[in-house]
Amino acid sequence: MKLVLEEDDKLSLISDNQTEVGVLVYPAAKDLQAKNVRKTPLSTELESLRGWTLSVDKQSPVMDLIASGDRHFVLRAPELDFNHINDVFLKFDYRGDRAVCMMNGELVTDHLYTSAPWLVGLKRYEAQLRKHEMYFYFIPMKKDAPYLSWLDKEVVPDFGDAREFLEVYEPEILVEYQFDIVLH
């Protein structure tokens, strides 16, 4: 979870794929207001501390992520709606050289393999996604690539007799929720 302080009494909580968050405030606030959020008081043992559980309904973004072979994915999301969510991320966990994301024939983002998953936020592409598909392509690592010596040994694959290696796991769709609150 991330905390964003906006003004003296306003703040935003950003929750990665969690529809419920606990909030403890010190010194104790009299009340907490939040729009479009269910609020349940938490009991605390200290008078100087107040707490609430905030929750929202789980959202399922309208989108299709279609695998095409072992290294291609196509995202169709013409009706993706960000009214009740902050962002949607595609999480690609893979072992390969790099990955690219194209839209309307142009490169929009890419990722060099570091052993960390590739997260692609979709909010900044909202307008383009209404008209165009996103195309993801994963490029295998070569057995003789010089950068392999820079990686931790446990993430370098056993190539065996193969000249290249690519492994793409099932992608995940992660929803990011935002809780805007005002303390009183």
C-alpha positions as CSV (number, residue, x, y, z in Angstrom):
1,M,0.0,0.0,0.0
2,K,1.2,3.5,-0.7
3,L,0.2,6.7,1.2
4,V,-0.1,10.0,-0.7
5,L,-0.4,13.2,1.5
6,E,-2.3,15.8,-0.4
7,E,-3.0,18.5,2.2
8,D,-3.1,18.8,5.9
9,D,-6.3,16.8,6.4
10,K,-6.5,14.9,3.0
11,L,-4.7,11.8,2.0
12,S,-5.0,9.0,-0.5
13,L,-4.2,5.3,0.1
14,I,-3.3,3.3,-3.0
15,S,-3.9,-0.4,-2.5
16,D,-2.4,-3.0,-4.9
17,N,-5.2,-5.5,-5.6
18,Q,-6.6,-5.2,-2.0
19,T,-10.3,-4.1,-1.6
20,E,-9.9,-3.6,2.2
21,V,-7.4,-1.6,4.1
22,G,-7.0,-0.8,7.8
23,V,-6.2,2.8,8.9
24,L,-4.9,3.8,12.3
25,V,-4.6,7.6,13.0
26,Y,-2.4,9.1,15.7
27,P,-3.2,11.5,17.3
28,A,-6.8,10.2,17.2
29,A,-9.0,12.0,14.7
30,K,-12.7,12.5,15.6
31,D,-13.8,11.0,12.3
32,L,-12.7,9.9,8.8
33,Q,-14.7,10.7,5.7
34,A,-14.3,8.7,2.5
35,K,-16.4,8.8,-0.7
36,N,-17.6,5.5,-2.3
37,V,-16.0,3.5,0.6
38,R,-17.6,1.4,3.4
39,K,-16.1,2.4,6.7
40,T,-16.1,0.2,9.9
41,P,-14.6,1.5,13.2
42,L,-11.8,-0.5,14.7
43,S,-11.5,-0.9,18.4
44,T,-8.2,0.3,19.9
45,E,-6.8,0.1,23.4
46,L,-5.4,3.6,23.3
47,E,-7.5,6.7,23.5
48,S,-4.9,8.6,21.5
49,L,-5.4,6.2,18.5
50,R,-8.5,5.8,16.2
51,G,-8.9,3.2,13.6
52,W,-11.2,2.2,10.7
53,T,-11.4,-0.6,8.1
54,L,-12.1,0.8,4.7
55,S,-13.5,-1.4,1.9
56,V,-14.7,-1.1,-1.7
57,D,-16.3,-3.6,-4.0
58,K,-14.0,-5.8,-6.0
59,Q,-13.8,-4.6,-9.6
60,S,-13.2,-6.9,-12.6
61,P,-12.0,-4.8,-15.5
62,V,-13.6,-5.6,-18.9
63,M,-10.7,-6.8,-21.0
64,D,-9.4,-9.8,-22.9
65,L,-5.8,-10.8,-22.8
66,I,-5.3,-13.5,-25.4
67,A,-2.2,-15.7,-25.6
68,S,-1.0,-16.4,-29.2
69,G,1.7,-19.0,-29.2
70,D,4.5,-19.1,-26.5
71,R,5.6,-15.5,-26.9
72,H,2.7,-13.3,-28.1
73,F,-0.2,-11.7,-26.2
74,V,-2.9,-9.4,-27.5
75,L,-4.9,-7.1,-25.1
76,R,-8.3,-6.0,-26.2
77,A,-9.9,-3.4,-23.8
78,P,-12.1,-1.0,-25.6
79,E,-14.5,-0.7,-22.6
80,L,-11.9,-0.5,-19.8
81,D,-13.4,1.8,-17.2
82,F,-11.4,3.6,-14.5
83,N,-14.3,5.1,-12.7
84,H,-14.0,2.9,-9.6
85,I,-10.4,2.0,-9.7
86,N,-7.1,3.9,-9.8
87,D,-5.3,1.7,-12.4
88,V,-5.0,-1.8,-13.9
89,F,-1.7,-3.5,-14.3
90,L,-0.7,-6.5,-16.4
91,K,2.0,-8.5,-14.6
92,F,4.2,-10.6,-16.9
93,D,6.7,-12.9,-15.1
94,Y,9.1,-14.3,-17.7
95,R,12.7,-15.4,-18.4
96,G,13.9,-14.1,-21.7
97,D,16.0,-11.3,-23.2
98,R,13.4,-8.6,-23.3
99,A,9.7,-7.8,-24.0
100,V,8.1,-5.1,-26.1
101,C,4.6,-3.6,-26.1
102,M,3.3,-2.2,-29.4
103,M,0.1,-0.3,-30.1
104,N,-1.1,0.9,-33.5
105,G,2.3,-0.2,-35.0
106,E,4.4,1.8,-32.5
107,L,6.5,0.8,-29.5
108,V,4.8,2.2,-26.4
109,T,6.9,0.5,-23.7
110,D,9.5,-2.3,-23.3
111,H,11.3,-4.2,-20.6
112,L,14.8,-5.7,-20.3
113,Y,14.9,-8.9,-18.3
114,T,16.2,-8.4,-14.8
115,S,14.4,-11.4,-13.1
116,A,11.7,-9.0,-11.8
117,P,8.3,-9.2,-13.3
118,W,7.2,-6.6,-15.9
119,L,4.3,-4.4,-14.8
120,V,2.5,-2.5,-17.4
121,G,0.0,0.1,-16.1
122,L,-2.9,0.6,-18.5
123,K,-4.4,3.9,-17.2
124,R,-2.1,6.1,-19.3
125,Y,-3.2,4.2,-22.4
126,E,-6.9,4.5,-21.7
127,A,-7.8,6.6,-24.7
128,Q,-5.7,4.5,-27.1
129,L,-7.1,1.2,-25.8
130,R,-10.6,2.3,-26.8
131,K,-9.5,2.2,-30.5
132,H,-6.5,-0.1,-30.6
133,E,-5.2,-3.5,-29.3
134,M,-2.0,-3.8,-27.3
135,Y,0.5,-6.4,-28.6
136,F,3.1,-7.9,-26.4
137,Y,6.1,-9.8,-27.7
138,F,8.7,-11.7,-25.7
139,I,12.2,-12.2,-27.2
140,P,14.3,-15.2,-26.1
141,M,17.7,-14.9,-24.4
142,K,20.6,-16.2,-26.4
143,K,23.0,-18.7,-24.9
144,D,26.0,-16.6,-25.7
145,A,24.5,-13.2,-24.6
146,P,27.2,-11.2,-22.7
147,Y,24.7,-9.9,-20.1
148,L,24.0,-13.4,-18.7
149,S,27.2,-13.1,-16.5
150,W,25.6,-10.0,-14.9
151,L,22.5,-11.9,-13.7
152,D,22.3,-13.9,-10.5
153,K,23.2,-17.5,-11.3
154,E,19.8,-18.8,-10.0
155,V,17.9,-16.8,-12.6
156,V,20.0,-17.9,-15.6
157,P,18.3,-20.9,-17.2
158,D,20.0,-24.2,-18.2
159,F,20.2,-23.9,-22.0
160,G,21.3,-27.5,-22.4
161,D,21.8,-27.9,-26.2
162,A,19.4,-25.1,-27.1
163,R,20.8,-21.8,-28.5
164,E,18.0,-19.7,-26.9
165,F,15.6,-19.8,-24.0
166,L,12.2,-18.2,-23.3
167,E,9.7,-18.9,-20.5
168,V,6.6,-16.8,-20.1
169,Y,4.3,-17.6,-17.1
170,E,0.6,-17.0,-17.0
171,P,0.1,-13.2,-16.8
172,E,-1.8,-11.6,-13.9
173,I,-4.3,-8.7,-14.0
174,L,-3.9,-6.5,-10.9
175,V,-6.4,-3.8,-9.9
176,E,-5.1,-0.8,-8.0
177,Y,-7.7,0.9,-5.7
178,Q,-7.5,4.4,-4.3
179,F,-9.1,5.4,-1.0
180,D,-9.4,9.2,-0.7
181,I,-10.0,10.2,2.9
182,V,-10.4,13.4,4.9
183,L,-9.6,13.4,8.6
184,H,-11.6,15.5,11.1
